[in-house]
Amino acid sequence: MCLSGCASKNSANSISKEILENNSKIKVYYEDTNIQLLKESLDNMVSDLNNNEIIPPYIYTIVNPSDPKKQYKYTRVVNSENKKINGMKFRLSPDKNRVIYDKNYNNMIEAYEEAETLNSYFVQLLENKENRNRYRTSKIKFIASSLDLKGAAITTEFSSIYNPLAPLIKKQIVSGGWQMVDKKEDADKEIYFELSRDYYSKELNELKKDKKGIEFSLLKADNKSNMPNENYNNSNHIVVGQSAMNAASNSNGDLTSAAIGLGVSAIFSMFGNTSKEQEKSISFLAIKTVDKLSSTSNTKVYDSSFKSSHNGESFKKLMKDINNSVNVNK
């Protein structure tokens, strides 16, 4: 199973005919778990925004509304009077990839000012770790082109990272030559893909200090697996890049310990102290493979990192990791 990321040639061309022939005999069920996770996180956001008062920490006002070039400048004042943003109704977009708020404005100056004011509320909202987990992101962003007299669309940093990545992964898995099936009950092998929520380096450093790891629902799901322990290789089914292999293998099958090993040994070896280059939030990727033919279950947590832009090196690392590690025998 090859993943070429943003490489120009189709990964199937780099797989030998023998491997493709062998793969063609194996039925594979593939599931992108992020689709449901993203919908749930945006549903949570819509529910909270519609059912709680929106009291922004700052009020923004445009001081040069008549600028012919529309290069607006803002003043910001502390919202000491606890003024509320009223009249907004939030809903999930039809494609379930973003949140839309509806409100009627008299002019675009009003729309711009309230967007800036609302953004300060989002920043405050995500200072709370529980909200970052609940909304599965560290940053809520406006889609600038959507802002008009009837409202705007907002998205998350997680969604910005996930959306361009997901079709590439699915495309390259399919090009491995498997018999793709729609039901896992019909499959010889099941493959699951999950992207973590995005983390800023400050939060990663806090996790390092507390000896905690990155959260993946795939790891939590393994703890509740219906697979019989005596038949599935639970002692070595978490594979974390080479820099964390010792931490994972010393976990004695404990998934929490393995995740902590990932956090301390793999992730932070890449970052060190916070730098200006790492101010953008970063996500991490896990792929779980359940092989019913060999009665094994492996979860690989990649030590490649993904941003909403400039993912070239991360894609190359991911390609190498999957080519070397995911296909059957690890």
N, C-alpha and C positions, 0 to 999 in steps of 0.2 A: 504494500500500500504506500504509494508515494504522494507527497504533497509538495508542489512546486511553488506555492505562494505566488509571488508576482513574477516568477520566471516567465520568459517569453514562450518557451515551448511546452507542449502538453506533457504532463508527467508520465503518461502512459507510454510515450516514446522511449523513456529511459528505463522501462521495466522489461526484463528479458521475456522472450516468448514462452519459456518454460514456466516462469512464475505466473504469467497471465493465464496460461492453460490450466495450471493448478488452481489459481484463484477462481476460474470460471466454473469450477465444480463445487464451490462453497457458497452457500446462501448467507447473505449478510443483511442484517437490519440496522439502519443508521438512524439515530435520533439526535437532533439538535435541541438539547434541554433548555437552551437560552430563550427559545421562543416563548415558552410558558413563563419562565422566570422574568423576562422583560415585561410581558403583559401584566403579571402580578404586581411588579414594582410600580408600573405606571398606574395601574388601578389603585394601588395604595396612595399614590400621590394625588390622583383625582379626588379620591374620597376625603383625604385630609384637607385639601385646599377648599373643597366645597363645604366642609362641615366645621371649619375652624375660622375664627376671625383672622384676617390678614392685617397685621399691624407692623408695617415696615420700620426698620430702625432709622431710615433716612428718607427725606423727601427731596426729590430732584426737580429743578426748574430750569428751563432753557432761558438764557439771558439775551440771546440774539435771535429771536424767532423770525426776524425779517431778513436774515442773511441770504443773499441771492444764490450763493453756492451751497446753501444748506449744510454748512460746516458748523453745526451747533455747538455751543459751549454751555455747560451746566454749572449751576451752583448746587451745593448739597448742604442741607441743614438737618440736624438731629431732630427726629420726630418726638420732641419732648411732650407734645400734647396727645400722643398715642392716637393719631389720626388713622382711620381704617381705610383700606381699599375696598370699596363696595361695588356691587353690580357685576362682578365677574362670575361667569359660569364655566367650570372646567369640564372637559370630556376627553375621552380617548379617541384618537384619530381612527378612521376606518381600517388603516393598515396596522394599527396597534403598535406603531413604532414611535409615536410622539403624543404629546398632550396639547390640546387646543383650548384656549380660553376665548369666550365670546363676550364682547362688550361694545356698545356703540359710542363712538367718539365724534365730537363736532368738527375736529380738525386733527391733522397729523401731529401738531405740536403737543396736544393733549396725549395722544397715543405714545409718542416718544418719551414724554416725561413720566408717564405712569409705568412704562416698560422699565425704565431705569430704576424707578422707585420699587417696583415689584422685584427686580433683580436683587436689590439689597436685602429683601426679605428671604429670597432663595439662599443667598450666601449665609445669612443668619441661621436659616433652617438646617443647613447641612453642617453647621458647627457641631451638631449633636450626632454622635456616632450611631445611635439607634436609628436616626433618620437616614443616615448614609447607607446602613444595611437595609432598611425598609424600602428605600427607593433605589437601591442597588447602584449607587453612584456617589461620587464626591463633588459633582458639579452639575447644575441645571443650566441649560443654555437656551437663548432665544434663537430662532431661525429668522434671521434679519429680513429675508425676502418675504416672509409671511405677514409681517406687521402691516396692518391697514386700519381703516376706520371701523372695522368690525372685530378687531382682536388680533391674536397672533398665535403661532405654534411654538412650543418649547420642546426641547429634547434633553437627553442626558449625555454626559461624557461616555458612559458605558455604551449607550446606543451608537454613538459616533465611532467607537472602536469596533463594536460588534458587527454593524451592518456591512461594511466592506469586507470583513474577514470571513463571515459565515458562508457566502456562496463559493469562495475559493476553496475552503476546506471540503465542502460537500462535493464540488466538482472533481477535486483530486482524489477523493475517496472512491467516488463512482468510477473514475478512470483506472482504478486498480484491477478492473476486469471481473469483479465479483458478480454473482447473481443477486441483485438487489431485490429484497422482498419488503412488503408493506407491513407485515406483522412479525413481531419478535418470536411468536410461537412457531413460525415457519423457518426460523433462521438457525444456521449452524454457528454463526458468530454475530454478536451484537456490539455495535460501536456507538458510544455516546460522547458528545462534545459539549463542554461547558467553558465559558469564559468567566473569570472571577469579576466581581465588581471592581471598579478602578480605585486605586489607593494613591494618595499623595505621599511623597517620600517622608514627610513629617510623621504621618501615621505609620508608615513602615518602620521607622526608627522607634516609635513607641511600641509596636509589636515586638520588635527585636529586644527592647529593654524588658518587656514583660514575658519574653520567651513564648510568644504566641505565633501562630501561623496564619496563612491565608485561608479564608473560608471557601469551601466548595460543597455544594449540595451532593455531588457525586460521592464524596468521601462520607458524608453523613448517611447517605442512602446505603452504603456498604455495611454500615453498622446494623442496619435493619434488613439485611439481605435474607431472602428466603432460601438461598443456596445452602445445602448441608455442608457444615464446616469440614466434615471428614472427606468430602469429595472435591472441595475447591481449595486451591493453594492460597490460603489467607495469610500465610506467614511472610510472603514476599510479593504481594500484589500491588504495592505502591512503589513506583519507580520514579525517583526524583532526579533530574540531571546528575551528572557524575560528581559534582561538588557536594552533593548531599546523600550519596548512596550509603555511607556509613551510618548516618543518623537514621535513615529509613530502615536499614537492615537490622539495626539494634533495637527497633521498636517492639519486637516480639509480637508483631501482628496488631499492635494497638494503633488505631487510625489517628487518634489524637496526638500521640507521640510522634507519629510519622509526619503529621502536618506541622508540628512544632519543629521537627528536624528540618523540614523544608524551609520554614521561616528563618531559622537561624543560619543554616549552612548554605542554602542556595541563594535565596533572594537577596540577602543583605551583603553577600560577597560581591554582588554586582554593583551595589549602590555606594557603600561606605557612608560618609556623611552627606547631608543634603547639599546639592550644588544647584547653581542656576539652571544647568542643563536638565535637571530632573524636577523642575517645578510643575510640569504637567503631570497629571495623574496617569497611572500605569495599571494595566490589567495583566493577569496571568491565565494560562490555558491548561485545561486538563482533558485528556481523552481516556475513557474507560473502555476496555475491550473484554467482553465475556465470550470465551471460546468453549462452546458446549461439547465439541468433539474431544478436546483434551481436558475438560473440566478444570479450566483455569480462568481466573479473573484478574486482569491487570489494570491499574489506574496509573497513568503517566502524567505527572504534573511537570509541565515544561518550564525551564528556567529562562525561557525567552520572555521578553516584556513587550507589551503592545500599547501604543499611543494612538490618538485619533489622527495623527499624521506622521509621515516619515517612518513607516514601518519596514523599510527595505531590509535592514540587517536582521530584524526580528523574524521576518518571513524566511530568510535564508537559514537562520538557526533552526526554526521550526521544521523546515524541509529536511535538514540533516538529521534532526532528532527523530522524526517519524520514519524516515528511510532506514535508520539504524535500529530503532527500538520497538516500534509498535507491531510489526508484522510477525505475529504468531509466537515466536519461541522465547521471548523474554519472560 
